[in-house]
């Protein structure tokens, strides 16, 4: 949701390949906002060759369990993107509140760099993207600009998905996109004790983005496999669908991950070096513009973790919920103030027999008061 409420329906109806979310490709629908340059100089930009953004989210957080108070920069990313004519595009996004270098990177990128890519659009049907990108896994939580996320699901929170690679996109009709991506499986050196590293650590993803019934329903589906070690793989299936109404947007995502070796690390953190791990996540989120300049958001998450090598198998259930009240004071800027509540609970089944220290329930709750501001500098 990148536009003030009078244009939310228009934004929803443009959810095709080059106008979805904030992570993948050239970024999402940015709304009809004036840049700071235009506001200060009084001059209008003549082209879209250079666009500069600062994605900044800040809040005061009151953690209730355990009790703790803090002011915190939730997100701070610089983003530059543009188009030259009808064919060439580029995008760069970098995290300013993360270390610029983090160990040895096989792709020769900093961990702080999310995206550094070039795109070439051959015609209205075919395009290609090259460089470091967000992998094209489906789902609406996955693709949303991180600045707008109060709390990710456990599964996405633990994913590492900004990889160097190449993607080909095909639009059989304007409202449908089929995309195929090949990328690295890692952007660092994985530590899988006792397993031989593969000669070709690559990820293969097949993705469908759809807009149905004149934009009433949007879909983001994908399936893919990632090479983890020699003859060891991780397979993911993500099915995302969203309802777009003039004053209500609601999505439901299913995410399943099936790992020969525990890629996410959630099970490994609990029970040691885990293999044959299964993750299932169900996420739903609704935004309701109940009055001009106001939005009410609710989000729920239910996730399970199963390790086939561990009896009786499923040992962890995670439940999360988020509610926020958002106020948009100024239609000329993508700025919102918010009051949010975030709750999470992890339930460990059969904890007494796992050697996990008798843990049965772990919960956390926090209240946040802050703002999110996608500053369009130029």
Secondary structure as GFF3:
##gff-version 3
##sequence-region A 1 378
A	DSSP	three_ten_helix	5	7	.	.	.	ID=ss1
A	DSSP	alpha_helix	8	12	.	.	.	ID=ss2
A	DSSP	alpha_helix	36	41	.	.	.	ID=ss3
A	DSSP	beta_strand	51	64	.	.	.	ID=ss4
A	DSSP	beta_strand	67	84	.	.	.	ID=ss5
A	DSSP	beta_strand	88	95	.	.	.	ID=ss6
A	DSSP	beta_strand	113	121	.	.	.	ID=ss7
A	DSSP	beta_strand	126	134	.	.	.	ID=ss8
A	DSSP	alpha_helix	140	143	.	.	.	ID=ss9
A	DSSP	three_ten_helix	146	148	.	.	.	ID=ss10
A	DSSP	alpha_helix	154	157	.	.	.	ID=ss11
A	DSSP	beta_strand	162	173	.	.	.	ID=ss12
A	DSSP	beta_strand	176	184	.	.	.	ID=ss13
A	DSSP	beta_strand	202	212	.	.	.	ID=ss14
A	DSSP	beta_strand	217	229	.	.	.	ID=ss15
A	DSSP	beta_strand	232	244	.	.	.	ID=ss16
A	DSSP	beta_strand	248	261	.	.	.	ID=ss17
A	DSSP	alpha_helix	266	271	.	.	.	ID=ss18
A	DSSP	beta_strand	275	291	.	.	.	ID=ss19
A	DSSP	beta_strand	294	307	.	.	.	ID=ss20
A	DSSP	beta_strand	314	327	.	.	.	ID=ss21
A	DSSP	beta_strand	334	348	.	.	.	ID=ss22
A	DSSP	three_ten_helix	351	353	.	.	.	ID=ss23
A	DSSP	beta_strand	361	376	.	.	.	ID=ss24
###
